């Protein structure tokens, strides 16, 4: 099963390379691969775990379909059983509402903060679940740290918090005033 599972991992990588448009983006990562119990016995089973990401829910649905199709092909090619469980949970892609996002950007460009526009990224965010149900926008608060998020060395500059709170209060006040004019 090590060979079959390895072939499956390799084939998964071909989905992004061969099935996603060069101007689009997706990620399929296998982060856990377990097989066998000892080095000199052929493994009878393998267990893989990973993540997939796309910019839209349609992208995610397409990735899931291709994964299932490749799993069927591996099962036939290696004469084995392949069971794929895809659990998205609450991790929907972060899809910002265009009008709210533009309003937020316009406001923050005039607010007393260092506003910086960033390129879209594929995050595994539970905030995507909220945006799937309620129009809104996600932003990152720059806190001056040079290390990666979710690491033991992450150390935000707490002086960034109060200006951020003030900017958000200003933006929410702006939104309420804008709503009362409609």
C-alpha positions as CSV (number, residue, x, y, z in Angstrom):
1,X,0.0,0.0,0.0
2,X,3.0,2.3,0.3
3,X,3.4,2.3,-3.5
4,X,-0.3,2.8,-4.2
5,X,-0.6,5.6,-1.6
6,X,2.6,7.2,-3.0
7,X,1.1,7.1,-6.5
8,X,-2.1,8.7,-5.1
9,X,-0.1,11.5,-3.6
10,X,1.7,12.1,-6.8
11,X,-1.5,12.1,-8.8
12,X,-3.1,14.6,-6.4
13,X,-0.3,17.0,-7.2
14,X,-1.2,16.8,-10.9
15,X,-4.7,18.1,-10.2
16,X,-3.4,21.6,-9.6
17,X,-0.8,21.4,-12.3
18,X,-3.1,20.0,-15.0
19,X,-6.7,20.8,-14.0
20,X,-6.5,24.4,-12.6
21,X,-6.1,27.3,-15.0
22,X,-2.7,29.0,-14.8
23,X,-4.4,32.2,-13.9
24,X,-6.3,30.5,-11.0
25,X,-4.9,28.8,-7.9
26,X,-5.5,25.9,-5.6
27,X,-3.6,23.9,-3.0
28,X,-3.7,20.2,-2.3
29,X,-1.4,19.1,0.5
30,X,-0.9,15.7,2.1
31,X,0.6,16.4,5.5
32,X,0.3,13.0,7.1
33,X,1.2,9.6,5.5
34,X,1.2,6.5,7.7
35,X,1.7,2.9,6.4
36,X,3.1,-0.3,7.7
37,X,4.4,-1.4,11.1
38,X,8.0,-2.4,10.5
39,X,10.5,-1.9,7.7
40,X,10.7,-5.4,6.3
41,X,6.9,-6.2,6.0
42,X,4.8,-5.0,3.1
43,X,2.2,-2.6,4.4
44,X,-1.4,-3.8,4.0
45,X,-2.9,-0.4,4.5
46,X,-2.0,3.3,4.4
47,X,-3.6,6.3,5.9
48,X,-3.2,9.8,4.4
49,X,-4.4,13.2,5.7
50,X,-4.3,16.6,4.2
51,X,-5.9,19.8,3.2
52,X,-7.2,21.4,0.1
53,X,-7.9,25.1,-0.6
54,X,-9.3,27.2,-3.4
55,X,-10.5,30.7,-3.8
56,X,-14.2,29.8,-4.2
57,X,-16.6,27.0,-3.1
58,X,-16.9,26.0,-6.7
59,X,-13.1,25.4,-6.8
60,X,-13.3,23.3,-3.7
61,X,-16.2,21.2,-5.2
62,X,-14.1,20.6,-8.4
63,X,-11.1,19.6,-6.3
64,X,-13.2,17.1,-4.4
65,X,-14.6,15.6,-7.6
66,X,-11.1,15.2,-9.1
67,X,-9.8,13.6,-5.9
68,X,-12.6,11.0,-5.9
69,X,-11.9,10.3,-9.6
70,X,-8.2,9.8,-9.0
71,X,-8.9,7.6,-6.0
72,X,-11.1,5.3,-8.2
73,X,-8.2,5.2,-10.7
74,X,-5.7,4.2,-8.1
75,X,-8.0,1.5,-6.7
76,X,-8.3,0.0,-10.2
77,X,-4.6,0.4,-11.0
78,X,-3.3,-1.2,-7.8
79,X,-6.2,-3.6,-7.2
80,X,-6.9,-2.2,-3.8
81,X,-9.7,-0.4,-1.9
82,X,-9.4,3.4,-1.6
83,X,-11.7,5.2,0.7
84,X,-11.7,9.0,0.6
85,X,-13.4,11.1,3.2
86,X,-13.5,14.8,2.5
87,X,-14.6,16.9,5.5
88,X,-14.7,20.6,4.9
89,X,-16.2,21.4,8.2
90,X,-16.7,25.2,8.6
91,X,-13.6,26.0,6.6
92,X,-15.2,27.7,3.5
93,X,-13.0,29.8,1.3
94,X,-12.9,33.4,2.4
95,X,-15.0,35.3,-0.2
96,X,-15.3,38.9,0.7
97,X,-18.3,40.9,-0.4
98,X,-17.1,43.3,-3.1
99,X,-19.1,46.4,-2.1
100,X,-18.2,46.1,1.6
101,X,-14.6,45.4,0.8
102,X,-14.3,48.4,-1.4
103,X,-16.0,50.6,1.2
104,X,-13.6,49.2,3.9
105,X,-10.6,49.9,1.7
106,X,-11.8,53.5,0.8
107,X,-12.4,54.2,4.5
108,X,-9.1,52.7,5.8
109,X,-7.1,54.7,3.2
110,X,-8.2,57.9,4.9
111,X,-8.1,56.5,8.5
112,X,-5.1,57.4,10.7
113,X,-3.5,53.9,10.2
114,X,-0.9,52.5,8.0
115,X,-3.2,50.8,5.5
116,X,-1.6,48.3,3.1
117,X,-3.5,46.4,0.4
118,X,-2.4,42.7,0.0
119,X,-2.8,40.1,-2.7
120,X,-5.4,37.4,-2.1
121,X,-4.2,34.3,-0.3
122,X,-5.8,30.9,0.4
123,X,-6.2,30.7,4.1
124,X,-7.8,27.9,6.2
125,X,-10.0,30.3,8.0
126,X,-13.2,29.7,10.0
127,X,-14.1,33.3,9.1
128,X,-15.0,31.9,5.6
129,X,-17.9,30.2,7.2
130,X,-19.3,33.5,8.4
131,X,-18.8,35.2,5.1
132,X,-20.6,32.2,3.4
133,X,-23.7,33.3,5.4
134,X,-23.2,37.0,6.1
135,X,-21.8,39.5,3.7
136,X,-18.6,41.0,5.0
137,X,-14.8,41.4,4.5
138,X,-11.8,39.9,6.1
139,X,-8.7,41.9,6.8
140,X,-5.4,41.4,8.6
141,X,-4.1,43.5,11.3
142,X,-0.4,44.2,10.8
143,X,1.3,43.8,14.2
144,X,4.9,44.3,13.2
145,X,6.1,40.8,13.8
146,X,8.4,39.2,11.2
147,X,7.7,35.6,12.0
148,X,5.0,33.4,10.6
149,X,1.5,33.1,12.1
150,X,0.8,30.0,14.1
151,X,4.4,29.6,15.3
152,X,5.8,29.5,18.8
153,X,7.9,32.6,17.9
154,X,5.0,34.8,16.9
155,X,5.2,37.9,19.0
156,X,2.8,40.7,18.0
157,X,3.5,44.4,18.9
158,X,0.7,45.1,21.3
159,X,0.9,48.8,20.6
160,X,-0.9,48.0,17.3
161,X,-4.0,46.9,19.0
162,X,-5.4,50.3,20.2
163,X,-5.1,52.1,16.9
164,X,-6.7,49.0,15.2
165,X,-9.6,49.1,17.7
166,X,-10.0,52.9,17.0
167,X,-9.9,52.4,13.3
168,X,-12.6,49.6,13.5
169,X,-14.8,51.8,15.7
170,X,-14.4,54.5,13.1
171,X,-15.3,52.2,10.3
172,X,-18.3,50.7,12.0
173,X,-19.6,54.2,12.8
174,X,-19.1,55.1,9.2
175,X,-21.1,52.0,8.1
176,X,-23.9,52.8,10.6
177,X,-24.1,56.4,9.3
178,X,-24.0,55.3,5.7
179,X,-26.8,52.8,6.5
180,X,-29.0,55.5,8.0
181,X,-28.6,57.6,4.8
182,X,-29.9,54.8,2.6
